[in-house]
Amino acid sequence: MLLPITLTFAAACALLNLWLAIRCARFRISDKIMHGDAGHALLAKRMRAHANFIEYTPIILILFALIELAAGPSLWLWIGALAYILARVAHAIGMDADKPTLWRAGGALVTWGVMVLLAGAALALAYHQTREMPVPPALAAQA
């Protein structure tokens, strides 16, 4: 079964991951930093933004795929995928600042919101859908 939302979302996440990596690599190349952040504050922030993306994205992608597989594509999944991507961009931009910003906080809150909604949808699909249970052959013969 083709999963158009998850495939599109996964591609967007791959490109976003590349953007986050490039933001770090630019400092590594220009300042000849091979490992760690070498005390470079902005590089440390960008490394953390990249790591934060990597921490959340796998479970989010898995939830999107399983929900789309179970329920099919829907507008709310498209909206959730777009919201997640925009939230992660906002969070990464906000991480560059030396103090808390609306970009960082908003990105984190939207990320958490998407994750909670996906978890709720996954649980609803798992436990609230009615399914006909086949009668075992031994019981069917007795009826």
Backbone as JSON, one array per atom type, in Angstrom:
{
  "sequence": "MLLPITLTFAAACALLNLWLAIRCARFRISDKIMHGDAGHALLAKRMRAHANFIEYTPIILILFALIELAAGPSLWLWIGALAYILARVAHAIGMDADKPTLWRAGGALVTWGVMVLLAGAALALAYHQTREMPVPPALAAQA",
  "N": [[0.84, -1.18, 0.0], [0.58, 2.15, -0.88], [1.82, 4.98, 0.8], [1.15, 8.03, 0.71], [1.23, 10.42, 2.28], [3.02, 9.86, 4.41], [5.32, 9.2, 2.92], [5.85, 11.63, 1.59], [6.17, 13.26, 3.82], [8.37, 11.99, 5.08], [10.34, 12.48, 3.16], [10.45, 15.28, 3.32], [11.37, 15.5, 5.94], [13.89, 14.33, 5.65], [15.16, 16.23, 4.01], [15.04, 18.43, 5.72], [16.62, 17.48, 7.79], [19.07, 17.39, 6.46], [19.45, 20.16, 6.01], [19.72, 21.04, 8.67], [22.08, 19.69, 9.32], [23.9, 20.86, 7.52], [23.93, 23.45, 8.53], [25.48, 23.07, 10.79], [27.82, 21.97, 9.69], [28.93, 24.03, 8.19], [30.18, 25.68, 10.1], [32.02, 23.86, 11.11], [33.69, 23.38, 8.92], [34.64, 25.99, 8.23], [35.89, 26.79, 10.63], [37.56, 24.72, 11.1], [36.83, 22.52, 12.81], [36.85, 19.43, 14.06], [35.67, 17.62, 15.89], [33.05, 17.6, 18.32], [32.08, 20.79, 19.74], [34.07, 22.6, 20.13], [34.03, 24.73, 21.88], [32.58, 26.65, 20.6], [29.89, 28.6, 20.73], [27.54, 29.06, 19.11], [27.69, 26.94, 17.31], [27.39, 24.82, 19.1], [24.73, 25.22, 19.88], [23.42, 24.82, 17.45], [24.12, 22.2, 16.91], [22.74, 20.97, 18.96], [20.1, 21.61, 18.26], [19.92, 20.1, 15.93], [20.31, 17.52, 16.98], [18.06, 17.39, 18.62], [16.01, 17.33, 16.71], [16.56, 14.84, 15.6], [15.97, 13.24, 17.77], [13.18, 13.37, 18.09], [11.97, 12.9, 15.55], [12.05, 10.14, 14.47], [10.06, 8.58, 15.97], [7.8, 10.09, 15.46], [7.59, 9.84, 12.66], [7.16, 7.07, 12.49], [4.68, 6.85, 13.81], [3.06, 8.41, 12.05], [3.22, 6.79, 9.72], [2.08, 4.33, 10.59], [-0.5, 5.14, 11.35], [-1.47, 6.18, 8.93], [-1.39, 3.85, 7.43], [-3.24, 2.28, 8.81], [-5.61, 3.84, 8.76], [-5.72, 5.2, 6.4], [-4.98, 7.88, 4.01], [-5.49, 11.28, 5.08], [-6.85, 14.59, 5.48], [-6.21, 15.74, 7.96], [-3.87, 14.42, 8.66], [-2.1, 15.37, 6.7], [-2.04, 18.07, 7.45], [-0.96, 17.8, 10.02], [1.6, 16.81, 9.39], [2.71, 18.97, 7.98], [2.59, 20.91, 10.0], [4.4, 19.8, 11.84], [6.86, 19.89, 10.41], [7.14, 22.68, 10.01], [7.25, 23.45, 12.68], [9.65, 22.27, 13.52], [11.51, 23.67, 11.98], [11.09, 26.25, 12.99], [11.85, 25.82, 15.65], [14.59, 25.19, 15.33], [15.59, 27.62, 14.33], [14.98, 29.26, 16.49], [16.68, 28.18, 18.38], [19.13, 29.33, 17.92], [19.32, 31.66, 19.35], [20.41, 33.48, 22.3], [18.78, 33.58, 24.46], [15.54, 32.48, 25.72], [13.1, 32.07, 23.13], [10.16, 32.88, 21.21], [10.04, 31.42, 18.87], [11.54, 29.08, 19.42], [10.16, 28.02, 21.68], [7.55, 27.83, 20.62], [8.0, 26.06, 18.5], [8.76, 23.77, 19.93], [6.42, 23.28, 21.46], [4.46, 22.86, 19.47], [5.55, 20.59, 18.26], [5.34, 18.75, 20.41], [2.54, 18.78, 20.66], [1.7, 17.7, 18.17], [2.8, 15.16, 18.45], [1.37, 14.14, 20.67], [-1.27, 14.18, 19.65], [-0.98, 12.35, 17.54], [-0.3, 10.05, 19.01], [-2.67, 9.71, 20.45], [-4.47, 9.3, 18.32], [-3.42, 6.92, 17.3], [-3.88, 5.17, 19.45], [-6.67, 5.3, 19.55], [-7.32, 4.19, 17.07], [-6.33, 1.63, 17.47], [-7.87, 0.59, 19.58], [-10.56, 1.33, 19.43], [-11.81, 0.78, 17.09], [-14.25, -1.15, 15.51], [-14.13, -4.58, 14.99], [-14.78, -7.53, 13.25], [-14.58, -10.56, 14.77], [-13.33, -13.61, 13.76], [-15.04, -16.7, 14.04], [-13.8, -19.47, 15.73], [-13.17, -22.55, 13.96], [-13.95, -24.92, 15.33], [-15.89, -24.03, 17.14], [-17.73, -22.95, 15.38], [-18.79, -25.17, 14.11], [-20.36, -26.26, 16.11], [-22.47, -24.54, 16.37]],
  "CA": [[0.0, 0.0, 0.0], [1.31, 3.4, -0.97], [1.53, 5.91, 1.9], [1.6, 9.31, 0.15], [1.54, 11.41, 3.31], [4.25, 9.46, 5.09], [6.44, 9.31, 1.99], [6.12, 13.06, 1.43], [6.66, 13.73, 5.12], [9.71, 11.45, 5.28], [11.23, 13.23, 2.27], [10.62, 16.61, 3.92], [12.23, 15.32, 7.13], [15.26, 14.09, 5.18], [15.7, 17.52, 3.57], [15.22, 19.25, 6.92], [17.8, 16.92, 8.47], [20.23, 17.86, 5.7], [19.6, 21.59, 6.31], [20.26, 21.14, 10.03], [23.47, 19.22, 9.26], [24.68, 21.87, 6.82], [24.11, 24.57, 9.45], [26.62, 22.7, 11.66], [29.01, 21.71, 8.87], [29.54, 25.3, 7.78], [31.1, 26.09, 11.17], [33.1, 22.87, 11.21], [34.61, 23.59, 7.8], [35.3, 27.3, 8.31], [36.71, 26.89, 11.84], [38.35, 23.48, 11.19], [36.42, 21.81, 14.02], [36.63, 18.04, 13.68], [34.81, 16.91, 16.84], [32.43, 18.45, 19.33], [31.79, 22.17, 19.35], [35.31, 23.37, 20.34], [33.73, 25.96, 22.61], [31.86, 27.57, 19.71], [28.54, 28.61, 21.3], [26.5, 28.91, 18.1], [27.77, 25.57, 16.81], [26.78, 23.96, 20.13], [23.27, 25.38, 19.79], [22.94, 24.19, 16.21], [24.25, 20.75, 17.1], [21.65, 20.56, 19.85], [18.87, 21.67, 17.46], [19.96, 18.93, 15.05], [20.09, 16.34, 17.82], [16.66, 17.4, 19.06], [15.24, 16.87, 15.57], [16.79, 13.39, 15.48], [15.32, 12.57, 18.91], [11.72, 13.33, 17.93], [11.47, 12.54, 14.23], [11.75, 8.72, 14.19], [8.77, 8.13, 16.52], [6.75, 10.81, 14.73], [7.45, 9.19, 11.35], [6.54, 5.75, 12.7], [3.25, 7.06, 14.09], [2.4, 8.81, 10.8], [3.11, 5.65, 8.82], [1.12, 3.35, 11.11], [-1.86, 5.71, 11.29], [-1.88, 6.21, 7.53], [-1.6, 2.46, 7.02], [-4.47, 1.78, 9.43], [-6.81, 4.64, 8.48], [-5.65, 5.81, 5.07], [-4.61, 9.29, 4.01], [-6.55, 12.21, 5.46], [-6.43, 15.98, 5.54], [-5.59, 16.07, 9.25], [-2.49, 13.93, 8.63], [-1.33, 16.34, 5.91], [-1.87, 19.26, 8.29], [-0.03, 17.43, 11.09], [2.95, 16.71, 8.83], [3.15, 20.34, 7.71], [2.81, 21.57, 11.29], [5.64, 19.27, 12.42], [8.01, 20.43, 9.67], [7.27, 24.11, 10.35], [7.66, 23.53, 14.09], [11.07, 21.94, 13.65], [12.26, 24.81, 11.42], [10.99, 27.33, 13.98], [12.67, 25.43, 16.81], [16.01, 25.32, 14.96], [15.89, 29.05, 14.26], [14.93, 29.76, 17.86], [17.82, 27.67, 19.15], [20.3, 30.19, 17.69], [19.31, 32.8, 20.28], [21.03, 33.29, 23.62], [17.72, 33.55, 25.48], [14.34, 31.83, 25.2], [12.38, 32.8, 22.09], [8.86, 32.34, 20.81], [10.3, 30.42, 17.83], [11.95, 27.83, 20.06], [9.05, 27.51, 22.5], [6.45, 27.45, 19.74], [8.39, 24.84, 17.79], [8.69, 22.63, 20.87], [5.02, 23.02, 21.83], [3.76, 22.25, 18.32], [6.08, 19.23, 18.16], [4.68, 17.93, 21.44], [1.12, 18.67, 20.32], [1.56, 16.73, 17.08], [3.1, 13.84, 18.99], [0.24, 13.71, 21.52], [-2.4, 13.89, 18.77], [-0.69, 11.09, 16.85], [-0.42, 8.95, 19.98], [-4.11, 9.53, 20.7], [-5.08, 8.68, 17.14], [-2.96, 5.53, 17.24], [-4.62, 4.4, 20.47], [-8.08, 5.21, 19.13], [-7.4, 3.2, 15.99], [-6.03, 0.3, 17.99], [-8.82, 0.06, 20.57], [-11.94, 1.75, 19.28], [-12.4, 0.35, 15.84], [-14.94, -2.44, 15.64], [-13.65, -5.59, 14.07], [-15.43, -8.82, 13.4], [-13.65, -11.62, 15.12], [-13.78, -14.87, 13.17], [-15.36, -17.76, 14.98], [-12.94, -20.64, 15.49], [-13.9, -23.62, 13.26], [-14.57, -25.88, 16.27], [-17.11, -23.43, 17.66], [-18.67, -22.74, 14.28], [-19.43, -26.46, 13.84], [-21.32, -26.51, 17.18], [-23.57, -23.58, 16.32]],
  "C": [[0.89, 1.24, 0.0], [0.87, 4.33, 0.16], [1.98, 7.3, 1.47], [1.96, 10.36, 1.2], [2.86, 11.08, 3.98], [5.46, 9.58, 4.18], [6.83, 10.77, 1.77], [6.74, 13.64, 2.69], [8.08, 13.25, 5.38], [10.72, 12.18, 4.39], [11.49, 14.63, 2.82], [11.53, 16.54, 5.14], [13.68, 15.09, 6.72], [15.91, 15.4, 4.74], [15.94, 18.46, 4.76], [16.44, 18.78, 7.71], [19.08, 17.38, 7.78], [20.49, 19.34, 5.98], [20.21, 21.78, 7.7], [21.73, 20.71, 10.07], [24.37, 20.26, 8.6], [24.93, 23.08, 7.71], [25.28, 24.3, 10.41], [27.9, 22.59, 10.84], [29.7, 22.99, 8.43], [30.55, 25.79, 8.82], [32.29, 25.13, 11.26], [34.14, 23.1, 10.12], [35.37, 24.91, 7.97], [36.24, 27.42, 9.51], [37.58, 25.65, 12.08], [38.1, 22.73, 12.5], [36.07, 20.38, 13.61], [35.62, 17.33, 14.59], [34.24, 17.9, 17.84], [32.16, 19.85, 18.81], [32.98, 23.1, 19.53], [35.04, 24.71, 21.03], [32.98, 27.0, 21.79], [30.37, 27.53, 20.11], [27.45, 28.39, 20.26], [26.51, 27.51, 17.5], [27.13, 24.61, 17.81], [25.26, 24.03, 20.06], [22.72, 24.68, 18.55], [23.08, 22.68, 16.26], [23.1, 20.23, 17.95], [20.31, 20.58, 19.11], [18.79, 20.46, 16.53], [19.68, 17.66, 15.83], [18.63, 16.25, 18.27], [15.75, 16.92, 17.94], [15.34, 15.35, 15.45], [16.11, 12.63, 16.61], [13.82, 12.41, 18.7], [11.25, 12.7, 16.63], [11.21, 11.05, 14.01], [10.38, 8.26, 14.73], [7.61, 8.82, 15.82], [6.52, 10.16, 13.37], [6.78, 7.82, 11.48], [5.05, 5.91, 12.96], [2.5, 7.48, 12.83], [2.19, 7.61, 9.89], [2.05, 4.65, 9.3], [-0.32, 3.87, 11.05], [-2.34, 5.75, 9.85], [-2.16, 4.81, 7.0], [-2.93, 1.94, 7.56], [-5.72, 2.52, 8.96], [-6.83, 5.24, 7.09], [-5.28, 7.28, 5.17], [-5.79, 10.18, 4.4], [-5.97, 13.61, 5.55], [-5.73, 16.29, 6.84], [-4.17, 15.54, 9.34], [-1.59, 14.86, 7.82], [-1.04, 17.58, 6.76], [-0.87, 18.98, 9.41], [1.41, 17.36, 10.59], [3.51, 18.11, 8.55], [3.45, 21.08, 9.01], [4.12, 21.1, 11.93], [6.86, 19.87, 11.73], [8.22, 21.9, 10.02], [7.73, 24.29, 11.79], [9.14, 23.26, 14.25], [11.96, 23.03, 13.05], [12.27, 25.96, 12.43], [11.88, 27.04, 15.18], [14.16, 25.63, 16.5], [16.42, 26.78, 14.89], [15.93, 29.65, 15.66], [16.1, 29.32, 18.71], [19.08, 28.53, 18.97], [20.41, 31.31, 18.72], [19.97, 32.44, 21.61], [20.02, 33.24, 24.75], [16.49, 32.86, 24.89], [13.62, 32.71, 24.18], [11.04, 32.13, 21.82], [9.04, 31.26, 19.75], [10.63, 29.07, 18.45], [10.79, 27.21, 20.84], [7.89, 27.04, 21.63], [6.75, 26.17, 18.99], [8.3, 23.61, 18.68], [7.24, 22.28, 21.19], [4.24, 22.38, 20.68], [4.25, 20.82, 18.11], [5.4, 18.31, 19.16], [3.21, 17.73, 21.13], [0.88, 17.65, 19.22], [1.79, 15.32, 17.6], [1.94, 13.3, 19.84], [-0.97, 13.37, 20.66], [-2.19, 12.57, 18.01], [-0.82, 9.9, 17.79], [-1.88, 8.66, 20.28], [-4.8, 8.86, 19.53], [-4.68, 7.21, 17.01], [-3.71, 4.66, 18.24], [-6.08, 4.24, 20.09], [-8.24, 4.18, 18.02], [-7.22, 1.78, 16.52], [-7.16, -0.27, 18.83], [-10.27, 0.44, 20.35], [-12.57, 1.37, 17.95], [-13.06, -1.01, 16.05], [-14.4, -3.38, 14.56], [-14.45, -6.87, 14.32], [-14.38, -9.85, 13.69], [-14.17, -12.92, 14.51], [-14.03, -15.92, 14.27], [-14.43, -18.93, 14.68], [-13.75, -21.77, 14.86], [-14.58, -24.6, 14.22], [-15.86, -25.33, 16.84], [-18.17, -23.23, 16.59], [-19.43, -24.03, 13.97], [-20.5, -26.77, 14.89], [-22.55, -25.63, 17.07], [-24.68, -23.99, 15.43]]
}
